[in-house]
Amino acid sequence: MNIFSDFHVAIAAILDSIKASGRLPEALDYSRFVVEPPKDAAHGDLATNAAMVFAKEAKANFANPRQLAVEIAAALADLPNVAEAEVAGPGFINIRLKPSLYADVLRAVLNDCEAYGRPRGRGALTGKINVEYVSANPTGPMHVGHGRGAVFGDALANLLAFAGAEVTREYYINDAGAQVDVLARSAFLRYREALGETIAIPEGLYPGDYLKAAGEAIAKAHGRDLLDRPESEWLEPVKRAAIDAMMAMIRDDLAALDIRHEVFFSERTLHETINGLSEIDKEIDELRARGLVYDGRLPPPKGQLPEDWEDREQTLFRSIDFGDDVDRPLKKSDGSNTYFAADIAYHKSKIDRGYTTLVDVWGADHGGYVKRMTAAVAALSDNKVTLDVKLCQLVKLMRNGEPVKMSKRSGDFVTLREVVDEVGVDAVRFMMLFRKNDAPLEFDLAKVIEQSKDNAVFYVQYAHARAKSAVRQALAAFPDLDVSAKALAQAPLDLLQDEGEIALAKVIAQYPRLIESAAAAHEPHRIAFYLYDLASVFHSHWNKGKDRPQLRFVNADDRNSTSARMALVVSLTCVLASGSRLLGVSAPDEMR
């Protein structure tokens, strides 16, 4: 039950009746108006801008938007669940609902517990969505910055699947290019070390101890056979072995966060040639045949010229035609393909696999790459596939307010796995989502394990555990009380009259709308914010019961009121558990 979409339908029906009277034109796009919570809760339960949105279409028969709003409000006031509908300002409508409607909401939650909030009908997502996230270079263990993108992408995939889409979780393995050659040379040193040599790691190679295991595995597989060979002979087998070792480690790091991808796509496969052509070459040729690739010169960049800028004829993609600021090179000066060319071929493979929406989760340092990739997907799909790039800002790792140093090249860094082992999966996942993805995040290892309201994950989990304790108390008072969700849907919910109880039901009622809006915007952080707000309302009402016993969830002398309040409490647990599942966070029955 989604009261917001239900009232959207009701208002559309009112507008239809006005159209039938000839005072509104037939062609009205009802997706243009919204039904949402008012900015000030004192104004009511729902608000709509319908009269304001259709002011232009109504002006022939209505003096102003307010006049149209008055007619809509009068019709709304006649609906059985509406206590009051009033016009505010130039034409906004505030709606106050009868408490009996919130009893219906609670029954809907209890009858559909785990699936409550799943969009149905107009609000449900359709189509195939590819969410590509993490895609860290396979050159070492994951750090905390990788973890933010990993958690964001995984929670987003959960949310989109819950909202109805067919979702694939994908990891793009950057196993081609200079950085994996550096990895191979670093692993070769560890191979020599495993055979008893004393080594020194020169500047520019990866010094981390994590490569020792890769070196030992190479030594076990090849013995001393590679020692006296030239690099041209040992580079490829060592590279493959090192990449396999790094990807196994990355998969383990991700599994520690309960993250598992369905597809691991190798960049190397795009560079492999058949009959002299790679997938990248084929895609460039196809774009050229469509007139979207040409040979030409780029104007010099504005401002100070970068050192690597060259005034030369290049193979260029007509990126400007699809919204970019400048056409983009597909070939380097040495004739090899640019990273952008490889990314074009990679995204074409996603389009060819039938995805209608692509979501790429990148680090904030890739922000300058968004326009060209968005333009490429538009060109590759004839504007039929959308690309949404989500940038994740940096994570500043702290301990008691002091920065913790991280440096992947020097090997002096705290790995994501170490953070998970120290504070737990739930703390990492929830706190990574308790900021919008494009906002910087300070992650304090001490604060995320505090048992206080200031620690959001504790506060939300404590709400679920508290609610479960109330259920246990109810069973202690009434051992034969059926506290299953389905049974509690039959409880006398009209007994829920206190403003705190109604306030809690109102927040629960917002969950389906929240799911729709968060899924449409690709913003899983909204779920984390909502859960914290829901927990706050619950804790506030619980605390009132300390001073006013009549408000407590369990009254040993009143089975009916206890049953009604258990319906409210179990509805709360349904929503807290559902939202937590989407974030990949547990909802414990007890806090230890």
Long-range contacts (C-beta under 8 A, 24 or more apart in sequence): 1-104, 1-105, 1-108, 1-109, 1-509, 1-512, 2-119, 2-123, 2-512, 2-513, 2-516, 3-46, 3-97, 3-101, 3-105, 3-509, 4-35, 4-36, 4-46, 4-510, 4-512, 4-513, 5-35, 5-121, 5-122, 5-123, 5-512, 5-513, 5-516, 7-35, 7-46, 7-48, 7-76, 7-95, 8-33, 8-34, 8-35, 10-76, 10-79, 11-35, 11-48, 11-50, 11-72, 11-76, 14-72, 14-75, 14-76, 15-50, 15-54, 15-72, 17-75, 18-68, 18-71, 22-61, 23-58, 23-60, 23-61, 23-62, 24-54, 24-57, 24-58, 24-61, 25-57, 28-54, 28-57, 36-513, 37-510, 38-94, 43-88, 43-94, 44-84, 44-86, 44-94, 44-95, 44-96, 44-97, 45-95, 45-96, 45-97, 45-506, 46-94, 46-95, 46-97, 47-92, 47-93, 47-94, 47-95, 48-72, 48-92, 48-93, 48-95, 49-91, 49-92, 50-93, 51-87, 51-91, 51-92, 51-93, 52-90, 52-91, 52-92, 55-91, 64-90, 64-91, 65-90, 65-91, 66-90, 66-91, 69-93, 99-496, 99-497, 99-502, 100-494, 102-496, 102-502, 102-505, 102-506, 102-509, 103-493, 103-494, 103-496, 103-505, 105-505, 105-508, 105-509, 106-489, 106-493, 106-496, 106-505, 106-508, 106-567, 106-568, 106-571, 107-489, 107-493, 109-485, 109-508, 109-571, 109-574, 109-575, 110-485, 110-486, 110-488, 110-489, 110-567, 110-570, 110-571, 110-574, 111-485, 111-486, 111-489, 113-485, 113-570, 113-574, 114-574, 114-577, 114-578, 116-511, 116-512, 116-574, 116-575, 116-578, 117-162, 117-511, 117-512, 117-514, 117-515, 117-575, 117-578, 118-162, 118-163, 118-164, 118-512, 118-515, 119-163, 119-164, 119-512, 119-515, 119-516, 119-519, 123-163, 123-512, 123-516, 124-163, 124-164, 125-160, 125-163, 125-164, 125-165, 125-519, 125-520, 126-164, 126-165, 127-165, 127-166, 127-355, 127-356, 127-357, 128-165, 128-166, 128-167, 128-168, 128-354, 128-355, 128-356, 128-357, 129-160, 129-165, 129-166, 129-167, 129-168, 129-355, 129-356, 129-357, 129-358, 129-359, 130-167, 130-168, 130-170, 130-350, 130-353, 130-355, 130-357, 130-358, 130-359, 131-156, 131-157, 131-160, 131-167, 131-168, 131-169, 131-170, 131-359, 131-361, 132-170, 132-171, 132-172, 132-350, 132-358, 132-359, 132-360, 132-361, 133-157, 133-169, 133-170, 133-171, 133-359, 133-360, 133-361, 134-171, 134-250, 134-254, 134-259, 134-261, 134-361, 135-171, 135-172, 135-173, 135-174, 136-174, 136-250, 137-174, 137-179, 137-180, 138-173, 138-174, 138-175, 138-180, 138-183, 138-243, 138-246, 138-247, 138-250, 139-179, 139-180, 139-182, 139-183, 139-206, 139-246, 139-408, 140-206, 140-208, 140-210, 140-211, 140-246, 140-408, 141-208, 141-210, 141-249, 141-250, 141-253, 141-415, 141-416, 141-417, 142-250, 142-253, 142-254, 142-415, 142-416, 142-417, 143-406, 143-408, 143-413, 143-414, 143-415, 143-416, 144-395, 144-397, 144-406, 144-414, 144-416, 144-419, 144-443, 145-363, 145-392, 145-394, 145-395, 146-416, 147-257, 147-395, 147-416, 147-419, 147-420, 147-428, 147-432, 148-392, 148-393, 148-395, 148-432, 148-437, 148-441, 149-361, 149-362, 149-363, 149-392, 150-254, 150-257, 150-259, 150-416, 151-257, 151-259, 151-428, 151-429, 151-432, 151-433, 151-584, 152-361, 152-390, 152-392, 152-432, 152-433, 152-437, 152-524, 153-359, 153-361, 153-390, 154-257, 154-258, 154-259, 154-584, 155-429, 155-433, 155-524, 155-527, 155-582, 155-583, 155-584, 156-359, 156-361, 156-390, 156-522, 156-524, 158-524, 158-581, 158-582, 158-583, 158-584, 159-515, 159-518, 159-519, 159-524, 159-527, 159-582, 160-519, 160-522, 162-515, 162-519, 162-582, 163-515, 163-516, 163-519, 165-357, 165-519, 168-262, 168-263, 168-355, 169-260, 169-261, 169-262, 169-263, 170-261, 170-262, 170-263, 170-264, 170-265, 170-350, 171-261, 171-263, 171-264, 171-265, 172-265, 172-267, 172-346, 173-243, 173-247, 173-264, 173-265, 173-266, 173-267, 173-268, 174-267, 175-243, 175-266, 175-267, 175-268, 176-267, 176-268, 176-270, 176-271, 176-342, 177-267, 177-339, 180-239, 180-242, 180-243, 181-235, 181-239, 182-206, 183-239, 183-242, 183-243, 183-246, 184-235, 184-238, 184-239, 184-242, 185-231, 185-235, 186-211, 186-242, 187-211, 187-214, 187-215, 187-218, 187-238, 187-241, 187-242, 187-245, 188-215, 188-218, 188-226, 188-234, 188-238, 189-215, 190-214, 190-215, 190-216, 190-218, 191-215, 191-218, 191-219, 191-222, 191-226, 191-238, 192-227, 194-218, 194-219, 195-219, 195-224, 195-227, 206-409, 206-411, 207-409, 207-410, 207-411, 208-408, 208-411, 209-411, 210-249, 211-242, 211-245, 213-245, 214-241, 214-242, 214-245, 214-246, 217-241, 217-245, 218-242, 252-417, 253-415, 253-416, 253-417, 256-416, 256-417, 256-420, 256-421, 256-425, 257-416, 257-420, 257-425, 257-428, 257-429, 257-584, 258-425, 258-429, 258-584, 259-584, 265-346, 265-349, 267-342, 267-346, 270-342, 270-345, 270-346, 270-349, 271-337, 271-342, 278-337, 278-345, 279-345, 279-349, 280-337, 280-341, 280-342, 280-344, 280-345, 281-337, 282-345, 283-341, 283-344, 283-345, 283-348, 284-315, 284-330, 284-337, 284-341, 284-344, 287-317, 287-344, 287-379, 291-318, 292-317, 292-318, 292-321, 292-379, 293-317, 293-318, 293-330, 294-318, 296-327, 298-326, 298-327, 298-329, 299-326, 317-344, 317-372, 317-375, 317-376, 317-379, 318-379, 319-371, 319-372, 319-375, 319-376, 320-375, 321-375, 321-379, 322-374, 322-375, 322-376, 322-378, 322-379, 323-371, 323-374, 323-375, 323-378, 324-371, 324-372, 324-374, 324-375, 325-371, 328-372, 340-369, 340-372, 340-373, 340-376, 343-373, 343-376, 344-376, 344-380, 347-373, 347-376, 347-377, 347-380, 347-387, 348-380, 351-377, 351-380, 351-381, 351-385, 355-385, 356-384, 356-385, 356-386, 357-385, 357-386, 357-388, 358-385, 358-386, 358-387, 358-388, 359-387, 359-388, 359-389, 359-390, 359-522, 360-387, 360-388, 360-389, 360-390, 361-389, 361-390, 361-392, 361-437, 362-389, 362-390, 362-391, 362-392, 363-391, 363-392, 363-394, 364-391, 364-392, 364-393, 364-394, 364-438, 366-391, 367-391, 388-522, 390-437, 390-438, 390-522, 391-437, 391-438, 392-437, 392-438, 393-437, 393-438, 393-439, 393-440, 393-441, 394-440, 394-441, 395-432, 395-441, 395-442, 395-443, 396-440, 396-441, 396-442, 396-443, 397-443, 397-445, 398-442, 398-443, 398-444, 398-445, 398-446, 399-444, 399-445, 399-446, 400-444, 400-446, 401-444, 404-445, 419-443, 419-445, 423-448, 423-449, 424-449, 425-584, 425-585, 425-586, 426-457, 426-461, 426-585, 426-586, 427-457, 429-583, 429-584, 429-585, 430-456, 430-457, 430-460, 430-528, 430-583, 430-585, 431-456, 431-457, 433-524, 433-525, 433-527, 433-528, 433-583, 434-525, 434-528, 434-529, 434-532, 435-525, 436-523, 436-525, 437-523, 437-525, 451-591, 453-539, 456-528, 456-532, 457-585, 458-591, 459-532, 459-535, 459-536, 459-539, 460-531, 460-532, 460-534, 460-535, 460-576, 460-580, 460-585, 461-580, 461-585, 461-586, 461-587, 461-588, 461-591, 462-535, 462-539, 462-591, 463-534, 463-535, 463-538, 463-539, 463-572, 463-576, 464-573, 464-576, 464-577, 464-580, 464-587, 464-588, 464-589, 465-588, 465-589, 465-590, 465-591, 466-538, 466-539, 466-542, 467-538, 467-569, 467-570, 467-572, 467-573, 467-576, 468-573, 468-589, 468-590, 469-590, 470-553, 470-554, 470-565, 470-566, 470-569, 471-566, 471-569, 471-570, 471-573, 473-553, 473-554, 474-553, 474-554, 474-562, 474-566, 477-554, 477-555, 477-556, 477-562, 478-559, 478-562, 481-559, 481-562, 481-563, 481-566, 483-566, 483-570, 485-570, 485-571, 485-574, 488-563, 488-566, 488-567, 488-570, 489-567, 491-560, 491-563, 491-564, 491-566, 491-567, 492-560, 492-563, 492-564, 493-564, 493-567, 494-564, 495-560, 495-561, 495-564, 496-564, 496-565, 496-567, 496-568, 498-541, 498-551, 500-537, 500-540, 500-541, 500-544, 500-551, 501-541, 501-565, 501-568, 503-537, 503-541, 504-534, 504-537, 504-538, 504-541, 504-568, 504-572, 505-568, 505-571, 507-533, 507-534, 507-537, 508-534, 508-571, 508-572, 508-575, 511-575, 511-578, 511-579, 524-582, 524-583, 527-579, 527-582, 527-583, 528-583, 530-579, 531-576, 531-579, 531-580, 531-583, 534-572, 534-575, 534-576, 534-579, 535-576, 538-572
